[in-house]
């Protein structure tokens, strides 16, 4: 019994010696009965995706650090100012990205989709002359126009190139849900919509004076004219001698010329606040 007991102790001591030697060489503890196996230890740790999910994304952190662009809203609920063109371009892009094309009317769109558009805009822009609680109700009045324009582009660039309904459905553009696209195509091919589009096309042909101000809006041009008028009035008051002065019409340097550029043949200057809510 004594011999067998000593032999058992020697075996245990030898096993401990081998394990300690392995740890010293490899730098990793060897699994034992008192420690869970490698797979079990990994299972007890949170996955990489979970740990990353608890951290704010890089996009959110970057958006918080981006300096927002200031914009103004005029009396006709149109965004104006130096960043108005950027606002209009970005708003149109977000509307096309987030609003399903199957909606036939802006007023029918689910608020969740509109929230995505507005929240994305507010991460990049800041309305400085209207209370934030009221800014959205004013600015969104022009979103229906951008929504209809996006659908007009799809109608012209894609649907107009195919004759059959099946071909139009198959030509679903990248980034648009095929189910929403199919509903859009079917609606555009109804007799009522086709008759309306044909009538609108005929009305456009009657307009033989294709005047435009480029990518800027009439409202923003009017805003710039008002700023230039105020600046010129301030300069005139500062340079006035008080001894009387003569009035001269300078068609090369008046307010409209400074904002719109030199006058051209068949140019029409005007502004309208009549917008459809569809």
C-alpha positions as CSV (number, residue, x, y, z in Angstrom):
1,X,0.0,0.0,0.0
2,X,2.8,2.4,0.8
3,X,4.5,1.8,-2.5
4,X,1.3,2.3,-4.5
5,X,0.5,5.5,-2.5
6,X,3.9,6.9,-3.2
7,X,3.6,6.0,-6.9
8,X,0.3,7.8,-7.1
9,X,1.8,10.9,-5.5
10,X,4.7,10.8,-8.0
11,X,2.2,10.6,-10.9
12,X,0.3,13.6,-9.6
13,X,3.4,15.6,-9.0
14,X,4.6,14.8,-12.5
15,X,1.3,15.9,-14.1
16,X,1.5,19.2,-12.2
17,X,5.1,19.7,-13.4
18,X,4.1,19.0,-17.0
19,X,1.2,21.5,-16.8
20,X,3.4,24.3,-15.2
21,X,6.1,23.7,-17.9
22,X,3.5,24.0,-20.7
23,X,2.1,27.3,-19.3
24,X,5.6,28.8,-19.0
25,X,6.4,27.9,-22.6
26,X,3.1,28.7,-24.3
27,X,2.0,31.6,-22.1
28,X,-1.5,30.2,-21.9
29,X,-3.1,28.2,-19.0
30,X,-3.9,24.6,-19.9
31,X,-7.5,23.6,-19.4
32,X,-8.1,21.6,-16.3
33,X,-11.1,20.0,-14.6
34,X,-11.5,23.2,-12.5
35,X,-11.5,25.5,-15.5
36,X,-14.0,25.6,-18.4
37,X,-12.9,24.6,-21.8
38,X,-11.9,27.1,-24.5
39,X,-15.3,26.9,-26.2
40,X,-17.1,27.4,-22.9
41,X,-15.1,30.4,-21.9
42,X,-15.8,32.1,-25.3
43,X,-19.5,31.3,-25.0
44,X,-19.6,33.2,-21.7
45,X,-18.3,36.4,-23.2
46,X,-20.6,38.8,-25.1
47,X,-20.2,38.6,-28.9
48,X,-18.3,41.2,-30.8
49,X,-21.5,42.5,-32.5
50,X,-23.2,43.0,-29.2
51,X,-20.3,44.9,-27.7
52,X,-20.2,47.2,-30.8
53,X,-23.9,47.7,-30.6
54,X,-23.6,49.3,-27.2
55,X,-21.2,51.9,-28.6
56,X,-22.4,54.9,-30.7
57,X,-21.8,54.5,-34.4
58,X,-19.2,56.5,-36.2
59,X,-22.0,58.1,-38.4
60,X,-23.8,59.4,-35.3
61,X,-20.5,60.7,-33.7
62,X,-19.5,62.4,-37.0
63,X,-23.0,64.0,-37.4
64,X,-22.8,65.5,-33.9
65,X,-19.5,67.1,-34.8
66,X,-20.5,68.5,-38.2
67,X,-21.3,72.2,-38.2
68,X,-24.9,72.7,-39.3
69,X,-25.6,75.0,-42.2
70,X,-28.0,77.9,-41.3
71,X,-31.1,78.5,-43.5
72,X,-34.0,80.9,-43.3
73,X,-37.7,80.5,-44.0
74,X,-39.5,83.4,-45.7
75,X,-43.1,84.6,-45.4
76,X,-44.2,82.1,-48.2
77,X,-42.7,79.2,-46.3
78,X,-39.8,78.8,-48.7
79,X,-36.3,78.1,-47.5
80,X,-33.9,81.0,-48.5
81,X,-30.4,82.1,-47.8
82,X,-26.9,81.2,-48.8
83,X,-27.5,77.5,-48.2
84,X,-31.0,77.3,-49.8
85,X,-29.7,75.5,-52.9
86,X,-27.9,72.9,-50.7
87,X,-31.1,72.4,-48.7
88,X,-33.2,71.9,-51.8
89,X,-30.8,69.4,-53.3
90,X,-30.5,67.5,-50.0
91,X,-34.2,67.5,-49.3
92,X,-35.0,66.1,-52.8
93,X,-32.4,63.4,-52.4
94,X,-33.7,62.3,-49.0
95,X,-37.3,62.3,-50.2
96,X,-36.4,60.0,-53.0
97,X,-34.4,57.7,-50.7
98,X,-36.9,57.4,-47.8
99,X,-40.4,57.9,-49.3
100,X,-41.9,54.8,-51.1
101,X,-42.6,55.6,-54.7
102,X,-45.9,53.8,-54.5
103,X,-47.6,56.7,-52.7
104,X,-49.8,58.6,-55.0
105,X,-50.1,61.8,-52.8
106,X,-47.8,63.5,-50.4
107,X,-50.7,63.9,-47.9
108,X,-51.1,60.1,-47.7
109,X,-47.5,59.3,-46.8
110,X,-47.1,57.7,-43.4
111,X,-45.5,60.1,-40.8
112,X,-42.7,57.6,-40.1
113,X,-41.3,58.2,-43.6
114,X,-41.6,61.9,-43.3
115,X,-39.8,61.8,-39.9
116,X,-36.8,60.1,-41.5
117,X,-36.5,62.9,-44.1
118,X,-36.9,65.7,-41.5
119,X,-34.5,64.2,-38.9
120,X,-31.8,63.7,-41.6
121,X,-32.2,67.3,-42.7
122,X,-31.9,68.6,-39.1
123,X,-28.6,66.7,-38.7
124,X,-27.2,68.9,-41.5
125,X,-29.1,72.2,-41.4
126,X,-30.5,74.6,-38.8
127,X,-33.4,77.0,-39.3
128,X,-32.3,80.3,-37.6
129,X,-35.3,82.6,-38.0
130,X,-38.2,80.4,-37.0
131,X,-38.8,78.5,-33.8
132,X,-37.7,74.9,-34.2
133,X,-41.2,73.6,-33.2
134,X,-42.7,75.5,-36.1
135,X,-39.9,75.2,-38.7
136,X,-41.0,71.8,-39.9
137,X,-44.6,72.7,-40.5
138,X,-43.4,75.6,-42.7
139,X,-40.6,73.9,-44.6
140,X,-42.5,70.7,-45.4
141,X,-45.1,72.6,-47.4
142,X,-42.6,72.5,-50.3
143,X,-41.8,68.8,-50.0
144,X,-44.7,67.7,-52.1
145,X,-43.3,69.5,-55.1
146,X,-40.0,67.6,-54.7
147,X,-41.8,64.3,-54.3
148,X,-43.8,64.9,-57.5
149,X,-40.6,65.9,-59.3
150,X,-38.9,62.7,-58.3
151,X,-41.7,60.7,-59.8
152,X,-41.7,62.8,-62.9
153,X,-38.0,61.9,-63.5
154,X,-38.8,58.2,-63.1
155,X,-41.7,58.5,-65.5
156,X,-39.5,60.3,-68.1
157,X,-36.2,58.4,-67.8
158,X,-37.5,54.9,-67.2
159,X,-41.2,54.3,-68.0
160,X,-40.9,56.4,-71.2
161,X,-38.3,54.0,-72.6
162,X,-40.5,50.9,-72.5
163,X,-43.8,50.2,-74.2
164,X,-45.3,47.2,-72.2
165,X,-46.2,47.0,-68.6
166,X,-44.1,44.0,-68.0
167,X,-41.0,45.7,-69.4
168,X,-41.6,48.7,-67.1
169,X,-42.0,46.5,-64.0
170,X,-38.8,44.6,-64.9
171,X,-36.8,47.9,-65.2
172,X,-37.0,48.6,-61.5
173,X,-34.1,51.0,-60.6
174,X,-31.5,50.1,-58.0
175,X,-32.4,51.3,-54.5
176,X,-36.2,51.1,-55.0
177,X,-38.3,48.3,-53.5
178,X,-39.6,46.1,-56.3
179,X,-43.0,45.8,-54.7
180,X,-43.4,49.6,-54.4
181,X,-42.1,50.0,-57.9
182,X,-44.7,47.6,-59.3
183,X,-47.5,49.5,-57.6
184,X,-46.1,52.7,-59.0
185,X,-45.9,51.3,-62.6
186,X,-49.4,49.9,-62.4
187,X,-50.8,53.2,-61.2
188,X,-49.0,55.2,-63.9
189,X,-50.6,53.0,-66.5
190,X,-54.2,53.6,-65.5
191,X,-56.3,55.4,-68.0
192,X,-56.9,58.4,-65.7
193,X,-53.2,59.0,-64.9
194,X,-52.2,58.6,-68.6
195,X,-54.8,61.1,-69.7
196,X,-53.7,63.6,-67.1
197,X,-50.0,63.2,-68.0
198,X,-50.9,63.7,-71.7
199,X,-52.8,66.9,-70.9
200,X,-50.0,68.2,-68.9
201,X,-47.6,67.5,-71.7
202,X,-49.8,69.5,-74.1
203,X,-49.9,72.4,-71.7
204,X,-46.1,72.5,-71.5
205,X,-45.9,72.7,-75.3
206,X,-48.0,75.9,-75.2
207,X,-45.3,77.6,-73.1
208,X,-43.0,79.1,-75.7
209,X,-41.1,81.2,-73.2
210,X,-38.9,78.8,-71.3
211,X,-37.5,81.2,-68.7
212,X,-35.5,79.9,-65.8
213,X,-33.2,81.1,-63.0
214,X,-31.1,78.0,-63.0
215,X,-31.0,75.9,-59.8
216,X,-32.0,78.7,-57.5
217,X,-35.6,79.5,-56.6
218,X,-37.5,82.7,-57.2
219,X,-38.0,83.1,-53.5
220,X,-34.3,82.9,-52.8
221,X,-33.6,85.3,-55.6
222,X,-36.1,87.7,-54.1
223,X,-34.4,87.3,-50.7
224,X,-31.0,88.2,-52.3
225,X,-32.5,91.2,-54.0
226,X,-33.8,92.5,-50.7
227,X,-30.4,92.0,-49.1
228,X,-28.7,93.9,-52.0
229,X,-31.2,96.7,-51.8
230,X,-30.6,97.1,-48.1
231,X,-26.8,97.1,-48.7
232,X,-27.0,99.7,-51.5
233,X,-29.3,101.9,-49.4
234,X,-26.8,101.7,-46.6
235,X,-23.9,102.6,-48.9
236,X,-25.8,105.6,-50.4
237,X,-26.7,106.9,-47.0
238,X,-23.0,106.6,-45.9
239,X,-21.8,108.5,-49.0
240,X,-24.5,111.2,-49.1
241,X,-23.1,114.7,-48.7
242,X,-26.4,116.2,-47.6
243,X,-26.2,118.9,-50.3
244,X,-28.8,117.3,-52.5
245,X,-28.2,114.7,-55.2
246,X,-29.5,113.7,-58.6
247,X,-31.1,110.4,-59.3
248,X,-29.5,108.3,-62.0
249,X,-30.8,105.0,-63.4
250,X,-27.9,102.5,-63.7
251,X,-29.2,99.5,-65.6
252,X,-25.8,97.8,-65.3
253,X,-25.5,97.9,-61.6
254,X,-29.1,97.9,-60.2
255,X,-30.3,95.4,-57.6
256,X,-31.8,92.9,-60.1
257,X,-28.7,93.0,-62.2
258,X,-26.4,92.3,-59.2
259,X,-28.5,89.3,-58.2
260,X,-29.7,87.9,-61.6
261,X,-26.9,89.0,-63.8
262,X,-27.0,91.1,-66.9
263,X,-30.4,91.5,-68.6
264,X,-31.1,89.2,-71.6
265,X,-33.6,89.0,-74.3
266,X,-37.0,87.4,-73.4
267,X,-36.1,87.3,-69.7
268,X,-39.1,87.1,-67.3
269,X,-38.7,88.0,-63.7
270,X,-41.3,87.0,-61.2
271,X,-42.3,85.1,-58.1
272,X,-45.3,83.0,-57.1
273,X,-46.3,81.5,-53.7
274,X,-49.0,79.2,-55.2
275,X,-47.9,75.7,-54.5
276,X,-49.9,72.4,-54.7
277,X,-50.1,70.3,-51.5
278,X,-50.4,67.0,-53.4
